[in-house]
Amino acid sequence: MIYTCPNNFISLIKFLHVSSGSSSTKKYSLQWYEAATTTYHFIIDENSIAGHGIEEVIEGGAFLALAAGDKIVGFEESSSDFHVILSGEEHYQPT
């Protein structure tokens, strides 16, 4: 698991960066878990990155809105070494 939106918040993920620490091309996947429907949605599915490559998944004014309990989850090919950096805003939603 990479990130979970806290209770009583909405998160706007505005930057999502993936880099490879492997020396050869490897695949990774990212999913958004939607807590309200208990459903996983692919953001990126088995995308290849060259060894020591980088990829900007969310940038340029785009964002992914997460509700409380929603998650960003990542998977990697065996023998991989991926790093994920994300940033955004958390907005408190009183009950």
N, C-alpha and C positions, 0 to 999 in steps of 0.2 A: 504494500500500500504506500502511496506517495503522499496523499493529502486527504483529510476528511474535513468537511465543512462543519464547524461547531454548532451545537444547539443554539437556537434563537439568533442565527445569523444567516445572511445570504452572502456568498462569496462570488466576486467577479474576478476570474482568473484572466489576467491580461498578458502574461508572458509565460511561455512554456518552451523550454530549451532542453534538447537531448544531445548528449555527446557520447562518443564511443571511446573507451579506453583500450579496446582491443586493437591488435595490430592488423587484423584482417576484417573483411566485410562480414557483418553480423546483422541479424534481424531483431527488431523489437516491436512491441505492441503496447498501446495505451488504451484504456477503457475508462468510461465515466459510469459509475454505479449510481443509478437514480433510486434513492431510498423510498420515495413515494410509491413506486411501482415494483420495487425489488428487481430491476432490470439493468443489465449491463449493455452499454452502447459503445461500439468501437469509435475511438477518435482517430487512431492509426492502427492498421492491421498488418502485421508482419512486414514492416517497412525495413529496407536494407540501408545501412549506413556503412560507408567505407571505413576502414581502420583509421582511428583517431579523427573521424569526421564529426561534424556537428549539424544540427537541424533545428530551425526555429519552427515549432508547431503552431504557436499562437503568437502573433505580433501585428504591428501596423494598425492598431486601433480596434482589432477584433477582440472578443472576450468570450469566455464560457461562464455562464451563470450557474452556480450550484446552490441548491437549497440545503437546509440543515440535514445532516446525515449523508449527503451525497459524497462520493469519493472519487478520486483519480487513482487508478490502479495500473501498474506496469508489469510487463512480462518481457523476458529476453531469451534469446536462443542460448542453448547450453554453451559454456565456456565464453560467455560474453562479459563485458564490463561496461555497462551503460550508466550514465549519470543524468539525473533529471533535476532541473532547476525551474521552479515556478514562482510567480509573484502575482499579487493582485490586491484586491480590497475586500475586507470583511465589514459588512454593514449590519449593525445590531437591529434586530426585529423584536421589539418587546411583545410579550404575549398578552 
